[in-house]
Amino acid sequence: MNQRADLLLTNGIVVTADQNNTIIHNGDIAVKDGKIIAIGENLDIEADKKESLNRSIIMPGLINSHTHAAMTLLRGYSDDLPLMEWLADIAPAEGSLVGGDVYAGTFLACLEMLKAGTTCFADMYFFEEEAAKAAVDAGIKIIAGEGILNFPTPSAAAPEHALEITEALCSKYKNHPLVKICVAPHSAYLLDEKYLLRSGEISMKYNIPLMIHVSETASEVAQIKEKTGKTPIRYLDSLGLLNKNLLAVHCVVMDNEEIELFRKNNVKVSHNPESNMKLASGISPVPEMLEKGICIALGTDGAASNNDLCLLSEMDTAAKLHKVNKLDPTVVSARQALRMATIDSARALGIENETGSLEIGKDADLLVLNHNLPGLNPLYSPESHIVYAASRREVGDVYVKGKKMVSQGNIVHSDTVSAIRNVNKIISKFEKKIIKTQ
Ligand SMILES: [Zn+2]
C-alpha cells in the first residue's frame, strides 16, 4: 500500500457491520478524501494525522431511516395522546411554521443526532430545502423529503406544489456530497390516489426512495378500508407502489399475506418502536418480517413523538420490545438491532454502497464510543455493549466523510448555544398562539 492516508485511526475494536459481521479486535482504519482506504490489523500506511483509539469501540455512524427533524420544535409540546388526537393537537403550531423555523429546528436536531452518533438521516417535513441547508451547515448527511399532503402545508399550497418542490430538489441536489432526496407522500389517509401515483412515478424516474407512513394504527387501517375496501398495504399494492424503492414506515398492523407481499416486492420497512410505544399504536411484526428476510431499518420518528432522536436507545428498545412481546429472548438479537441502525438502514435508503458499514471504498462515517467509562466495562461482546449498554453519554468522536464533527462528545464546528437560543425564540411564538386560541 503506497497510498498516503489523511487520517489513520489505530488500536480500536472495529465493529464493521459488513456481510460477515466482522469484528477486528485490534484494528486500524485509514481514511483518504473522506473514504475508508484500508481497514485491518497493524496497517502499514503513512498518514498526515494519526490517532490512537485506545481500545475504544469504533463502528459505522448510525443511520436514522425516518424522522421529522424540525419537530424538535415541538418536543414535549403534546404528549400522552393517541396518534390522530396528537396530530390534531400539534397542527396549529405546525401550521404557523416558516422556512427559518424549519431551518432552526432541523439544525438543532442535527446537533442532537451527531452527538448521539448519527451521521445520516431520512427526513419528511415542510420546507425541506431549509432542512437540507441545515443538515449541510451542521455537516450531517440528509435524505430530504418534502411532505406531500392533500391539504395546504406551510411550504406547499397544494400537493402538486409539493411534488414540484420534490423534483426541483432532485435537480438542485444531484450529486451533492451530503444531500440526497426522497419522495415523501405522508400517508394513504392524508393523500389522494392520483398524488400517490405521481409520487411513485417520481420515485421511479429518479430511482429514489418513496417514504410513506403505512399501517401505523388500527384506526388508520379501518379508515383506508372504508375508503378503498382494502387495507393500506393491499391498497398500495393495487396502485403498483410495492417495489424496491418503497420505504414503508411503521407497519404496525399487518397480516401474514401482507408480509409476504413485502417480501415478494422487496419493500423496505422503517421500524420506529419508541414512537409506536409512546402513541400506543402497537407493535410491528418485526421478528416475522426478519424471518422472511425483509430489510428492516430503524428510525426515531420525530422528537415530538419519541421524544429524542437517539438511535442507541432505539436499538435497545427494538431488541427488548420484541423479546417481551414474544416472551422469547432470542428474537431481535443485538446483532440484528445493530444492523437495523446501520447497514440495513443504508440498504433501505439505497445508500448501502457508500455508507452503513466499515468497508474499503465506503465513506468514513464513523462512531467511536468512549472506552474508559464505567458503563462500558468490562467488555465481552462489542455488539452487546452497543445495543444494551451504550447511551449517547458514551459517544466520543463522530466522523462524517472523514471529518470529525463530534470530539469527545462535543460538537466541533457549530455553536450549540446559539442553536438552542434560535429555537427558543421560535417556541415563544407557539406559546402566544396557544394563549390566543384558548
Ligand atoms: Zn413519521
Residues whose N, C-alpha, C, O or C-beta is under 5 A from the ligand:
A	BS01	ZN	D301
